[in-house]
């Protein structure tokens, strides 16, 4: 009688639900300082959380999203690598985050592109794209960041990862104000509201989004609102020891104080920002703060010190290949040259800034360049060019939400026209300046201009 074949070993039944990384739920719960019952509160029982922690059952995606929200972790934190995903991909994502934390943005982009080429799982493609986009933004190169952020946001929204969606929307807000596009404030407000809907509220993300919202208001020339939000962001970030974020907030506060005429406070915050960024060796941000310090020194009448800071800012943009924002630094040097009486240098720099702004499609900066070309033309006695350049400047600022800058341009042109003796036209632009922004800001000047027109 033939020997019967040994019974086949039955395969272990695959549990339904989302495949989790071993120990992830327990780790997240302990780091959040929550009990089993607190994690499950409102949706899942404590015994069910225990079974999930010990791997005896798998959560559904809605349950995992609930756990992620309660512990303040992204959904990605809990997921196990699906079969076929290499350790290289998993370890590479950790390395990618480390490179970003240390400001090695070019290295992060190179590694991120490599990880995308490894055929990572959909759950990993979202975070990888988001981190690459962040690196591009830090390097002042928003164009390649745009599509990456769109894809990353779509991923985080599809899997219900609200924390990472908030982070991604914040980066989209940064992209909007960097490229002088509308909607930065609305995006930042949506991101912050989403972040604050999480329980507990993730402090790190909240502080970052407050800073982004403050900068969005700064870009809209809402100085008072920007100041309030920067202070709130600094307070929220106080215990997080994120020196880079603190440096950028100090820089934003410096700009807001400068625009409201508080030069000493502006210089104080700019110096704090510079000291931190020097330690962090963040050359992209250093370029911007050096330019801000140059403008502050110029406002104080110290042209030699101003030129030192502005020249260093321009050098840093060349070292880092910074494209967006470089035109503004060139225009600062144009303004300084004009103040020093070097009309040829001022004109050449304004033309250079205009060409770069046109290439990068920085509409508001293009308008500023036309304004400085108009100022140069006034010094040369070329009234026809003055009028043409100021018309282009005013048109550009009106089309790109110029706000305070539009008011200033109307005011400058009014002063130019007044010196020329065209009091009627000067009065018209003074009135437009009043209606462009804060009523009453130039009221005294306007009334004096009206009186002079009436007596002419």
Buried (B, 14 or more C-beta within 10 A) or exposed (E): EEEEEEEEEEEEEEEEBBEBBEEBBBBBBEEBEBEBEBBBBEBBEBEBBBBBBEEEBBBEEEBBBBBBBBBBBBBBBBBBBEEEBEEEBBEBBEBBBEBBEEBBBBBBBEBBEBBBEEEBBEBBBBBBBBBBBBBBBBBBBBEBBBEBBBBBBBBBBEBBBBBBBBBBBBBBBBBBBBBBBEEBBEBBBBBBEBBBEBEEEBBBBBBBBBBBBBBBBBBBBBBEBBBBBBBBBBEBBEEBEBBBBBBBBBBBBBBBBBBBEBBEBBBBBBBBBBEBBEEBEBBBBBBBBBBBBBBBBBBEEBBEBBBBBBBBBBEBBEEBEBBBBBBBBBBBBBBBBBEBEBBEBBBBBBBBBBBBBBEBEBBBBBBBBBBBBBBBBBEEEBBEBBBBBBEBBBEBBBEBBBBBBBBBBBBBBBBBBBEBEBBEBBBBBBBBBBEBBEEEBBEEBBEEBBEBBEEE
